[in-house]
């Protein structure tokens, strides 16, 4: 019994002794992590300055800055691990990471998928920060492209977080990809309207609008014989921003209405023609012999 108690006591003493010996190493590792935090922030600031001076693409600047920040933290954590466990060599850590990469890949495949998709979006630049895009049912302005998500702000002031993998594999409509954007505005005139005159008035009105570009030139097309009107489409180009498109469209609608009023050109309401028949004289549901009798009577 005494021998067992002695063995347990020796084991506890050895554990306490080894723990006390390991305290300086743990403290040193904690100091390394604290220094890593400041070093990572400093490296991020330096990388941001270098990226703005050397790299023209804003997306690649973001990628360079974030990569530098992550590498600084990875390096600091590895050094802290080696410092906390002196018997652990840096080569062993790297080898262990290599052996466990397959298991980690399966466990975090969605995270890695979004991470790689984010890098490809930043490198290929199908769209840029502040571009206005449509992805699926979401539309708004690109706020940032992070490691995991692409953030857009809708026109209603809401933030949408889209997984990078979904953005990368979906059809993306970039509304501000070019310096101009076309608006197609439908308008109808009644059948008594002189169509050349209406077309001339529309073109003159569009050319006089502030914000409508002269090149490409505005166009007016006759597109359809409607139920109560002859339909035209006014096509004009403006700056691509949604704010400019909506503002100028409102001004164009008001200007067209005013110009048509001055020229006495009507924009007709839907019209239905109703014919009133004598139901006794015209009855298509009676048999032929009864129809003849009804007509004679």
Secondary structure, DSSP 8 states (H G I E B T S, - for coil): -HHHHHHHHHHHHHHHHHHHHHHHHHHHHHHHHHHHHHHHHHHHHHHHHHHHHH---HHHHHHHHHHHHHHHHHHHHHHHHHHHSTT--HHHHHHHHHHTHHHHHHHTHHHHHHHHHHHHHHHH-SS-TT-EEEETTEEEEEEEE-SSEEEEEETTS-EEEEEHHHHHHS-EEETTSSS-EEEEEEEEE-TTS-HHHHHHHHHHHHHTSTT--SSS--EEEEEEE-SSSEEEEEEEEE-SSHHHHHHHHHHHHHHHHHHHHHTT--------------TTT--TTS-HHHHHHHHH-
